[in-house]
Amino acid sequence: MKKQYSIFASQLGFFLLLPIWMKLISYLHPVVIVVVWTVFTVTFCMIAFLITKQTVTLASTWLHVVMSLYTISLFILLFFRPENQQYGTINLIPFETIRFYFTGHVSSLIAFYNLSANIGLFIPFGLYYRFISKTPRLILLLCISILSISIVESLQYATKRGSLDIDDLILNVIGFCIGYFLFTFVQKVVHLKR
């Protein structure tokens, strides 16, 4: 019964914050609502389950399906953006874009979303790596994350669907690493059935 309360509370929290989420649609593809809802719900429930010492058993097939859908959603979010924005810039100076967000030249919602999303949206990949790897190594995760994010950043720049920004790479890799280290807590809640 407690699990239902956690899920209900997460949905209530999400819908109370819906006016904020809806503002993101003018800046990003509407799939952002689905991605934010998923991340919000899973995070809220994971914390609630961890606190109440509840567990969830998940078949490995479902984990692969969920991560595939999540990756597709993230791909849409990264490559299908409103046309009224300027893309195609390059920033190779570390922390320049991050510093810019703190200057107040952009909406605080957009600044917060960009910084937190660049980290938070990649946490599931670090967790996924830990779930599927028989011998997880941080150095391998760093190589995988740097290579894959570099490819995404280059493709965004080449297709004029985003900018090539070293700060995105830094924040995304931090997200991968946070997921890697959060696995210790997540495995207390989620048990994978192979």
C-alpha positions as CSV (number, residue, x, y, z in Angstrom):
1,M,0.0,0.0,0.0
2,K,2.9,2.4,0.7
3,K,4.1,2.2,-2.9
4,Q,0.8,3.5,-4.1
5,Y,1.0,6.5,-1.8
6,S,4.5,7.3,-3.0
7,I,3.4,7.1,-6.7
8,F,0.4,9.2,-5.9
9,A,2.4,11.8,-4.1
10,S,4.9,12.0,-6.9
11,Q,2.1,12.6,-9.5
12,L,0.6,15.2,-7.3
13,G,3.9,17.0,-7.0
14,F,4.5,16.8,-10.7
15,F,1.0,18.2,-11.5
16,L,1.4,21.0,-9.0
17,L,4.5,22.1,-10.7
18,L,3.0,21.7,-14.2
19,P,2.9,25.4,-14.9
20,I,6.7,25.5,-14.6
21,W,7.1,22.4,-16.8
22,M,4.9,23.9,-19.5
23,K,7.2,26.9,-19.8
24,L,9.9,24.6,-21.0
25,I,7.9,23.6,-24.1
26,S,8.5,27.0,-25.6
27,Y,12.2,26.3,-25.2
28,L,12.3,22.6,-26.0
29,H,10.4,19.9,-27.8
30,P,7.1,18.9,-26.0
31,V,8.6,15.5,-25.2
32,V,10.4,17.4,-22.4
33,I,7.2,17.0,-20.4
34,V,7.4,13.2,-20.7
35,V,11.1,13.1,-19.8
36,V,10.6,15.5,-16.8
37,W,7.6,13.5,-15.7
38,T,9.6,10.2,-15.9
39,V,12.6,11.6,-14.1
40,F,10.5,13.3,-11.4
41,T,8.4,10.2,-10.8
42,V,11.3,7.8,-10.6
43,T,13.4,10.0,-8.5
44,F,10.5,10.8,-6.0
45,C,9.6,7.1,-5.8
46,M,13.2,5.9,-5.4
47,I,13.7,8.3,-2.5
48,A,10.4,7.3,-0.9
49,F,11.2,3.6,-1.3
50,L,14.7,4.0,0.0
51,I,13.4,5.9,3.1
52,T,10.6,3.3,3.8
53,K,13.0,0.4,2.9
54,Q,10.7,-0.9,0.1
55,T,12.0,-2.8,-2.9
56,V,11.0,-3.3,-6.5
57,T,11.9,-6.3,-8.6
58,L,12.5,-5.5,-12.3
59,A,13.1,-7.9,-15.1
60,S,16.2,-7.2,-17.0
61,T,14.2,-7.1,-20.2
62,W,12.1,-4.2,-18.8
63,L,15.2,-2.4,-17.8
64,H,16.5,-2.6,-21.4
65,V,13.1,-1.5,-22.8
66,V,12.8,1.4,-20.4
67,M,16.4,2.6,-21.2
68,S,15.8,2.3,-24.9
69,L,12.6,4.4,-24.7
70,Y,14.4,6.9,-22.4
71,T,17.3,7.2,-24.9
72,I,14.9,7.8,-27.8
73,S,13.1,10.5,-25.8
74,L,16.4,12.1,-24.9
75,F,17.5,11.9,-28.6
76,I,14.3,13.8,-29.6
77,L,14.9,16.3,-26.8
78,L,18.4,16.9,-28.0
79,F,17.8,17.0,-31.8
80,F,14.3,18.3,-32.3
81,R,14.1,21.8,-30.9
82,P,12.0,24.9,-31.7
83,E,13.3,26.7,-34.8
84,N,13.2,30.2,-33.2
85,Q,16.5,29.6,-31.4
86,Q,20.1,30.2,-32.5
87,Y,22.2,27.0,-32.7
88,G,25.5,26.2,-34.2
89,T,27.9,28.0,-31.8
90,I,31.1,26.5,-30.4
91,N,32.4,26.9,-26.9
92,L,35.7,25.1,-26.1
93,I,36.4,27.2,-23.0
94,P,35.6,25.2,-19.9
95,F,32.9,26.7,-17.5
96,E,32.2,29.7,-19.8
97,T,28.6,28.7,-20.5
98,I,28.1,27.6,-16.9
99,R,29.3,31.0,-15.8
100,F,27.1,32.7,-18.3
101,Y,24.0,31.1,-16.8
102,F,24.9,32.6,-13.4
103,T,25.1,36.2,-14.8
104,G,21.3,36.6,-15.0
105,H,21.3,37.2,-18.8
106,V,18.8,34.3,-19.3
107,S,15.7,33.3,-17.5
108,S,16.4,31.6,-14.2
109,L,14.1,28.7,-15.2
110,I,16.1,28.1,-18.4
111,A,19.4,28.5,-16.6
112,F,18.3,26.0,-13.9
113,Y,16.9,23.6,-16.4
114,N,20.0,23.6,-18.6
115,L,22.4,23.1,-15.8
116,S,20.4,20.5,-13.9
117,A,19.2,18.7,-17.0
118,N,22.7,18.4,-18.4
119,I,23.6,16.5,-15.3
120,G,20.3,14.9,-14.3
121,L,19.3,13.5,-17.6
122,F,22.5,11.5,-17.9
123,I,22.4,9.9,-14.4
124,P,20.3,7.0,-15.7
125,F,23.1,6.0,-18.1
126,G,25.6,5.6,-15.2
127,L,23.0,3.5,-13.3
128,Y,22.3,1.4,-16.4
129,Y,26.0,0.8,-16.9
130,R,26.3,-0.5,-13.3
131,F,23.2,-2.7,-13.7
132,I,24.3,-4.4,-16.9
133,S,28.1,-4.6,-16.4
134,K,29.5,-7.7,-14.7
135,T,32.7,-5.9,-13.8
136,P,31.9,-2.1,-13.8
137,R,34.9,0.2,-13.9
138,L,34.7,3.9,-13.6
139,I,37.5,4.5,-16.1
140,L,35.5,2.5,-18.7
141,L,32.4,4.5,-17.9
142,L,34.4,7.8,-18.3
143,C,35.7,6.6,-21.7
144,I,32.2,5.6,-22.9
145,S,30.5,8.8,-21.6
146,I,33.2,11.1,-23.1
147,L,33.1,9.4,-26.5
148,S,29.3,9.1,-26.7
149,I,28.7,12.7,-25.6
150,S,31.4,14.0,-27.9
151,I,29.6,12.3,-30.8
152,V,26.2,13.8,-29.7
153,E,27.7,17.3,-29.3
154,S,29.4,17.0,-32.8
155,L,26.2,15.8,-34.4
156,Q,24.2,18.6,-32.8
157,Y,26.6,21.2,-34.2
158,A,26.9,19.6,-37.6
159,T,23.1,19.4,-38.0
160,K,22.5,22.9,-36.5
161,R,20.3,21.3,-33.8
162,G,22.5,22.5,-30.9
163,S,25.8,23.9,-30.0
164,L,29.2,22.3,-29.5
165,D,29.9,23.1,-25.9
166,I,32.6,21.7,-23.7
167,D,30.5,22.6,-20.6
168,D,27.7,20.2,-21.9
169,L,30.3,17.5,-22.1
170,I,31.6,18.2,-18.6
171,L,28.1,18.3,-17.1
172,N,26.9,15.2,-18.9
173,V,30.0,13.2,-17.8
174,I,29.3,14.4,-14.2
175,G,25.7,13.0,-14.7
176,F,27.1,9.6,-15.8
177,C,29.4,9.5,-12.8
178,I,26.7,10.4,-10.3
179,G,24.6,7.5,-11.7
180,Y,27.6,5.2,-11.3
181,F,28.0,6.2,-7.6
182,L,24.2,6.3,-6.9
183,F,24.0,2.6,-7.8
184,T,24.9,1.7,-4.2
185,F,21.7,3.3,-3.1
186,V,19.5,2.3,-6.0
187,Q,20.3,-1.4,-5.7
188,K,18.8,-1.2,-2.2
189,V,15.5,-0.5,-3.9
190,V,15.7,-2.0,-7.3
191,H,16.5,-5.7,-7.7
192,L,17.2,-6.9,-11.2
193,K,15.8,-10.3,-12.2
194,R,17.9,-11.7,-15.0
